[in-house]
Amino acid sequence: MLYVKRFYMKSFPIIILLIISTSCKKEYDSNSCQSLVFKQAKGLNAAAGTKANDFKKYCKGIKLRITLEQCKRATNYLLTSFSKVTEKKIKAKYGQEVMNCLNKSMVKKYIKK
């Protein structure tokens, strides 16, 4: 009985901290929403621990520098282009931050130097 009482006394603060930390609502601004777009474009949603519907829930009215559609178009251009694609060319066509949409293996494999 004494052991059970000690266990609850020690674990009670930890349980309270877990409840408080999980109940906090995330605040989303343009930078965090932009980060969600880049993670989604790279396919990192599950790996990064983000929920796929966070963007739809919290980022509807927020203005972004690069949208998911722009990332998809840039990726399609990179993968289907018959001509040599360079970093300069893709940045000129889709914007400076478009490289954040591409994962490292895509850059290494498809962008010519």
C-alpha positions as CSV (number, residue, x, y, z in Angstrom):
1,M,0.0,0.0,0.0
2,L,2.8,2.4,0.9
3,Y,4.5,1.6,-2.4
4,V,1.4,2.5,-4.4
5,K,1.0,5.8,-2.5
6,R,4.7,6.7,-3.3
7,F,4.2,5.8,-7.0
8,Y,1.2,8.1,-7.3
9,M,3.0,10.9,-5.4
10,K,6.0,10.8,-7.7
11,S,4.1,10.4,-11.0
12,F,1.4,12.9,-10.3
13,P,3.5,16.0,-11.4
14,I,4.5,14.2,-14.6
15,I,0.9,13.4,-15.4
16,I,-0.1,17.0,-14.9
17,L,2.7,18.2,-17.1
18,L,1.7,15.8,-19.9
19,I,-1.9,16.9,-19.7
20,I,-1.0,20.6,-19.8
21,S,1.5,20.2,-22.7
22,T,-0.9,18.2,-24.9
23,S,-3.8,20.5,-24.3
24,C,-2.0,23.6,-25.6
25,K,-3.1,24.8,-29.0
26,K,-0.4,25.4,-31.5
27,E,-0.2,28.9,-32.8
28,Y,0.4,29.1,-36.6
29,D,1.9,32.1,-38.4
30,S,3.1,32.5,-41.9
31,N,6.6,30.9,-41.1
32,S,5.2,27.8,-39.5
33,C,2.6,27.4,-42.2
34,Q,5.3,27.8,-44.9
35,S,7.3,25.1,-43.0
36,L,4.3,22.8,-43.2
37,V,4.1,23.3,-47.0
38,F,7.8,22.5,-47.4
39,K,7.5,19.4,-45.3
40,Q,4.4,18.3,-47.2
41,A,6.1,18.9,-50.5
42,K,9.1,16.8,-49.4
43,G,6.9,14.0,-48.1
44,L,8.0,14.5,-44.5
45,N,4.6,14.8,-42.8
46,A,4.7,11.5,-41.1
47,A,8.4,11.6,-40.3
48,A,8.3,15.1,-38.9
49,G,5.3,14.3,-36.6
50,T,3.1,16.8,-38.2
51,K,-0.5,16.1,-38.9
52,A,-1.6,16.1,-42.6
53,N,-4.6,18.2,-41.8
54,D,-2.9,20.9,-39.7
55,F,-2.4,23.0,-42.8
56,K,-6.0,22.8,-43.8
57,K,-7.2,23.6,-40.2
58,Y,-4.9,26.4,-39.3
59,C,-3.4,28.0,-42.4
60,K,-6.4,28.8,-44.6
61,G,-6.2,32.6,-44.5
62,I,-2.4,33.0,-44.1
63,K,-0.5,34.3,-47.1
64,L,2.5,32.1,-48.1
65,R,5.6,32.8,-50.1
66,I,5.3,29.5,-51.9
67,T,2.2,27.3,-52.1
68,L,2.0,23.6,-52.3
69,E,0.8,23.9,-55.9
70,Q,4.0,25.9,-56.8
71,C,6.1,23.2,-55.1
72,K,4.3,20.5,-57.1
73,R,4.8,22.4,-60.4
74,A,8.5,22.9,-59.7
75,T,8.9,19.2,-58.8
76,N,7.0,18.1,-62.0
77,Y,9.2,20.5,-64.1
78,L,12.3,19.0,-62.5
79,L,11.3,15.4,-63.1
80,T,9.8,15.8,-66.6
81,S,12.1,18.3,-68.2
82,F,14.0,17.2,-71.3
83,S,16.5,20.0,-71.1
84,K,19.2,20.4,-68.5
85,V,17.7,21.8,-65.2
86,T,20.0,23.9,-63.1
87,E,19.4,25.5,-59.8
88,K,19.5,29.0,-61.3
89,K,17.0,28.0,-63.9
90,I,14.5,26.5,-61.5
91,K,14.8,29.5,-59.1
92,A,14.2,31.9,-61.9
93,K,11.1,30.1,-63.0
94,Y,9.5,29.3,-59.6
95,G,11.2,31.7,-57.0
96,Q,14.1,31.8,-54.7
97,E,12.7,29.5,-52.0
98,V,11.6,26.7,-54.3
99,M,14.6,24.7,-53.4
100,N,13.0,24.1,-50.0
101,C,10.3,22.1,-51.7
102,L,12.8,19.5,-52.9
103,N,14.5,16.9,-50.8
104,K,18.2,16.4,-50.9
105,S,18.1,13.2,-53.0
106,M,16.1,15.0,-55.7
107,V,18.5,17.9,-55.8
108,K,21.4,15.5,-56.0
109,K,19.9,13.4,-58.7
110,Y,18.1,15.8,-61.0
111,I,19.7,19.2,-60.8
112,K,22.8,19.6,-62.9
113,K,25.6,21.8,-61.9
